[in-house]
Amino acid sequence: MLKLLQNEINRKKAMRPPIVDEELLRLQRTIKNAIKSKYDSSLKLYIVDSGSCGACELELQTLFNPFYNLSKQGVEVVYTPKEADIMLITGTLTENMYESVEQAYRELKKPKKVITIGDCPLMESPLRKTFSMTDIKRVSFSSVYHISGCPPEPRGIIKGLIKYIETV
């Protein structure tokens, strides 16, 4: 009986709609305006997982759910680096992914822009000292912007994207 009651309480908690606060609405307006001022139609992101645990990818996916709804604000995920405005890299760079990341970077349209997400690309991961890891600085990026966190929250990613767009 107690288990049944606990399940009912948890179900009611899960069914509550999330609260959209003023900060989120402000972030959505800001990123939409920043994208309109700097890009032709939308901001196109190419996402590369270079050897992560998957947490940063989950946070990135969250940005496109109905709550954060970045696709409505003008952010789009593309599946080839040739179409991308920015390449997002998550995870500690593994030896197996080194050539793929370098190839994707070469295919980016100019000016080549890279944003690393999470603490792993800065070699702050628990796995950093294993034999299969390499330093992301080995890839010849012209410039890299970083959004920190393990994993960064969706609002932190949005704030980082806004900050980056405004500096371009």
C-alpha positions in Angstrom: 0.0 0.0 0.0 2.8 2.4 0.9 4.5 1.7 -2.5 1.3 2.4 -4.3 0.9 5.7 -2.5 4.5 6.7 -3.2 4.1 5.9 -6.9 0.9 8.1 -7.0 2.8 11.0 -5.4 5.7 10.6 -7.8 3.3 10.5 -10.8 1.6 13.7 -9.7 5.0 15.4 -9.3 6.1 14.2 -12.8 2.8 15.4 -14.4 3.3 19.0 -13.2 4.1 21.3 -16.1 7.5 23.0 -15.9 7.4 26.7 -14.9 8.6 29.1 -17.7 10.1 32.0 -15.8 11.0 35.4 -16.9 14.7 34.6 -17.2 14.0 31.8 -19.8 11.8 34.0 -21.8 14.5 36.7 -21.8 17.1 34.2 -22.9 14.9 33.0 -25.7 14.3 36.6 -26.9 18.0 37.4 -26.6 19.2 34.4 -28.6 16.6 34.9 -31.3 17.6 38.6 -31.7 21.3 37.8 -31.7 20.8 35.1 -34.4 18.8 37.5 -36.5 21.5 40.2 -36.3 24.5 37.9 -37.1 23.2 35.1 -39.4 21.2 34.9 -42.6 18.4 32.7 -41.5 19.3 30.4 -38.6 22.2 29.3 -36.5 23.3 25.9 -37.8 25.2 23.7 -35.3 27.1 20.5 -36.1 27.6 18.5 -32.9 30.5 16.1 -32.5 30.7 13.7 -29.5 34.5 13.0 -29.3 34.3 10.5 -26.5 31.9 11.7 -23.8 29.7 10.0 -21.2 26.6 11.3 -22.9 25.5 13.9 -20.3 26.4 16.9 -22.4 24.5 15.4 -25.4 21.4 15.0 -23.2 21.6 18.6 -22.2 21.9 19.6 -25.8 18.9 17.5 -26.7 17.0 19.2 -24.0 17.4 22.6 -25.7 15.2 21.4 -28.5 12.3 20.1 -26.4 9.0 22.1 -26.2 10.2 23.8 -22.9 13.4 25.4 -24.2 12.4 25.2 -27.8 15.6 26.6 -29.4 14.5 25.5 -32.8 11.7 28.1 -32.7 14.3 30.7 -31.7 16.4 30.0 -34.9 18.9 27.3 -33.8 19.1 24.3 -36.1 21.2 21.0 -35.9 22.8 20.0 -39.2 24.3 16.7 -40.0 27.2 17.7 -42.2 30.0 20.2 -41.2 29.7 21.8 -44.6 26.3 23.3 -43.7 27.3 24.3 -40.2 28.0 27.8 -38.8 29.5 26.4 -35.6 30.9 23.0 -34.6 30.1 22.0 -31.0 32.4 19.4 -29.5 31.6 17.4 -26.4 33.7 14.8 -24.6 37.4 14.1 -24.0 39.0 13.6 -27.4 39.8 10.0 -27.9 42.5 8.7 -30.3 39.8 7.0 -32.4 37.9 10.3 -32.8 41.0 12.5 -33.5 41.0 12.2 -37.3 37.1 12.5 -37.5 37.2 15.8 -35.5 40.0 17.1 -37.6 38.2 16.1 -40.8 35.0 17.8 -39.7 36.9 20.9 -38.8 38.5 21.0 -42.3 35.0 20.8 -43.8 33.5 23.6 -41.9 32.7 26.7 -43.9 34.8 29.8 -43.3 35.1 31.4 -40.8 35.6 28.2 -38.9 34.0 28.4 -35.4 34.3 25.9 -32.7 32.7 25.7 -29.3 33.6 23.0 -26.7 31.0 22.0 -24.2 31.5 20.5 -20.8 34.7 20.0 -18.7 35.9 17.0 -20.7 37.4 18.8 -23.7 39.6 20.8 -21.3 40.9 17.4 -20.0 39.2 17.8 -16.7 37.4 14.4 -17.0 38.1 11.4 -14.7 39.2 9.5 -17.8 41.8 12.1 -18.9 44.8 9.9 -18.0 43.8 6.8 -19.8 45.8 5.5 -22.8 43.1 6.3 -25.3 42.8 10.0 -24.7 44.5 12.8 -26.5 44.6 16.6 -25.9 42.0 18.6 -27.9 44.8 21.2 -28.4 46.4 18.8 -30.8 43.7 19.6 -33.4 44.7 22.8 -35.2 41.7 25.0 -34.4 42.1 28.6 -35.2 40.0 29.7 -32.2 37.9 27.9 -29.6 35.2 29.1 -27.3 34.3 27.1 -24.2 31.1 26.5 -22.2 32.0 24.9 -18.9 30.1 22.6 -16.6 29.8 18.9 -16.0 27.4 18.8 -17.7 26.4 22.5 -18.3 22.7 23.1 -17.7 20.6 24.1 -20.7 20.3 27.7 -19.6 24.1 27.8 -19.2 24.5 26.5 -22.8 22.0 29.1 -24.0 23.9 31.9 -22.2 27.2 30.6 -23.6 25.8 30.6 -27.1 24.5 34.2 -26.7 27.8 35.4 -25.4 29.6 33.7 -28.3 27.2 35.1 -30.9 27.6 38.6 -29.5 31.4 38.4 -29.7 31.4 37.3 -33.4 
